[in-house]
């Protein structure tokens, strides 16, 4: 600690704790290396073989994602009590003939539907079993397409409902020119689950192969990638068991949609921590230390930094617990537990394996005289570090960096959120093809219509006013068809349009776009704003109106997502600020660093909007994509702040800030770049799952991590620290900016020599991370 430097009490406690824990870990892990290895192997075997009490696969139903006070859910429940036949069918059978449906086929569609419905009404259907309990054909103006809603026995699973719909549709397969499709929310969810299940293991295997190749090339070793695969594999198996057990114990659901994220996060962070440990171990072996002593030194020098970095990521993701509803709250503990398991395995198993393997870890490369990962930083990196450590270069770097990030973030203002399950399917999927047929005929929204309920005393008698209201609804932008009192496909006793007491009338509104995508949500919002005026113009005074349906549910979900995103990101930033402030013993620098990280996240999301909504023409982003990726990128950005700024702060304890930047940046650049590339590549592999949601996640995470690794960390971070100068350490006094200096050329040569010596371990770091001297 430099003279006159006053550490915050919390920071001193953190440093002392880290030092004590790392010292104890050094002895325990190295001395008991074989016990540690055996223990983790036994834990992994137990995780695979022992029966699980937990259950995965949380409920992804849209209504189930909303809070209990949801207006759309309340109207939906009201509708189920008023009308005998529900409209909110999630399964549709599309009968299509490109040359036009003839009269016989249209009659067959109606009669086949009536036969199934009458069997239930008249009590002639089988009394039990999974079956279609009602089929309601929807009149459309399309001459080549007919649509029938199917309703199945209560308690039927999604896959069973889809199978029943396919059986129903097979009735029309006897006509060569007629094409049949089963589409809608339920078949789309089943299709997404099938793609996820079949491609998840491909993604996991491909990711591990990629990691093995990158690690092998990084260390020129065939043993190092095997060690990484062993550590990542054990951590993954154990993490899955921990998640399912925790979910059962604490009552949160682990959605299937979350598994690729947890897999990528775990594999990525474990590989990053392995790279840092391996690099530090290589330095210690290059100094001639015995393998046991080298492993112990790595625990002391790299262990605290890895521990703080892992806790930073875990705490950032755990901040999702402040979200309002269950899906986002489940993200928090799931992601945090994943990181903590990976961290615990990395901090114990990796040093144990280092002590066991010794120089063989880098075989066939030789250790003695080898060129370390950090030392191999090129002259360009050294030049950049020296340039950014001066005020003129820092100003240029800051201006150029901001000039790149701000325009990239601007498309974020146009971000649209949707919940579509169908749009995200591959183009050749049968469910997607059925939806495309409806798109081409202008009735895309028929798979999930919007339900408008008008209630008032004796409202069923006001037929003319109701018809005028229906005509007004039909004329609204985005509306393709409206079913109501003006036409009724079945007799009134079936309870489709009017309630049995005559005090409620129902209108089924079919939108002309994907009912769960952002354009339909926007159309419905505009319609809802005009409803009161349309009722008054139609002569329906003194009535109440309610709106429900999947589009209404998606609209509420999009609003809640935006509100939760703001609250959660604020919580993440506060958590990361506290951790970085304690770690760096400063407040101003962490605030500025988090602002830079937030700007990088905004740029990544802006580019995602530009690519997917602009270039690829998708209707919007899946509602939880910006939520999950923003939290992860902020947490991982703080992770890299610990690595990069911690090294600068360590050097700043002994030299002026400009020299600290010039020495520390080249020494850590290659390790951070390798870690960032590995993590970005890991998340990019999520795109193997052929669903738009996961491709959006893969793109956002990969671009965000690359921005952080190659722009924020090496350019903007040193630039702002240089411009802040001594105030970067405020309110502490750690940072110095002046000292006796040699000439400029001599100083440049000394700094380059110093960065080489520090990287190879000839001058070991004087502090454990930024927490004090060892």
C-alpha angles and dihedrals in degrees: 000000000000120000113270093018113136115199122205112253090239091051092049090050091049092049093047092047093049092048094049094046093046091049092052091044091051092059097039099044098043097040093043096038095133092047090051092051093047091047095055092045091053090047091052093048090049091049090056101040105035116086115257122234093192130083128215131202108073122213109279094183109132095229090050090057093060126085120258093257094060111142094209091052091049091052090048091055089047091053092052089055096047103045131050095215117047119222098202096092114163095197126066132181114212119201111193137176115181089209093051132274113272123224094259093054092048090050090048090053092053096043094046089052092046092050092056094045096046091051088064097040093048094041096240095120120101109278097233145015134070109307147142104271098183139011119193120187113214117218111235133176091233111112095200101043137061126185129201126189116220127206120193137196114292111261095031112143122239093252092047091050091051091049091051090050091052090051090051091049093050088073088078097049092095091081114078097208095045119095122198128198134182109214141151137092097308097049089043092053090048091050092049091050090051093051091047093049095046097043101037093080090045088053092048093048094045091048092052091049090050091049091049092052094047094048091046091053093043095054098023088233138126094199099053094063090050089055091049091050091049093050094043092046094050092045092049095050092047093044092055091054092046091051095050092045093048091046091055093044099046100031103241122132122234104215118218086231087067098057098083089049094051091045094050092044094049096044091044099049094041090052091047092052091047090053091052093047093046092049093050091045090053090054092051093048090049087059089060098253121153113257093251094049091044091053090049092051091050090054089053098044105031100024098073092046092049090046094052091044092051094046088049092056093043093049092047094053092043088061086078085083088083090068118113103234140046103256095058093040088055090054091061103059092034094056094038093051090047092055094044092052090049090047094050092049091047095049094050112023098041096055089044091054090046090055091048098046103034114173089352087078089076097042130175087025117080119237103205109088091000122149110249125222092251096043091056092071106131130238089257090063091048092049091049092050092051092045094051092047088068122075096237093050091043092055091049092047093048094048094047093046094049090045088059099043102043096057089044089055096049097084087062087083088067095050113138123195126212140165100216116154095179102049091056093059122100115272093246095053114117093229091051092047090054090051090049090054088056090046091054092050093049098246101096093140093061091094090069111015125192117246121216116189121197114194129190140126108292092347091152089071093060092081097152094050091046090051091051089051090050091051090050091051090051090056096055120109113267095019116122103173138359124203115198145110091327089070130014119185095200135034116279093251087073087070099227105130104016132038117241093251092051093236097110135051126193130211121195110209119198114200122210096233138051101304093218097044128094098259092056091046090053092048091051093049090054090048092051090052090056100043098095091050093047091051092051092048090050092053096251103135126165095028133120124225132205131186127207140151134104093294091054090048091049090049092055091045092054091051093048091047092056092047092047092046092059094046095045096046089052089052092048091050092050093049092048091045092056093048095046092045091054093043096048096032089229139094109199096055094051091049092052093043091053090049088055091048091050090050089052091051091050090050092051092050091045091054089048090055090047094051102039102033097031111031100025095037097228115161093238147309122296105262098246097043097085089040098054097036095048092053093045094047092049091048094046091045089058087048089060090044087062091052099043106031092037088062091049091048090049091056092041088065088071108026141026117287096253091055091044090056093046092051103037101043098060090042093057101027099093094045093050092044091050091048092048093048092049093050093045091049091048093055091042088061088065085080087075086083100084097224123110093230093061093043089055089050092047093050096045095047096044094047092043093051092046091050090050094045100044105026114020099038102041099031116020098036097056090038095057092041090054092049092046091051114170092356089067087079094049128171088020125062100229099114121081125184104184137055139136106297137191121229120297097258093043091047092052091052093047092049092051091049091047094051089052092050093046092048094052093046097248087124104032118209112273095217138046100247102307096319104096143284123319 
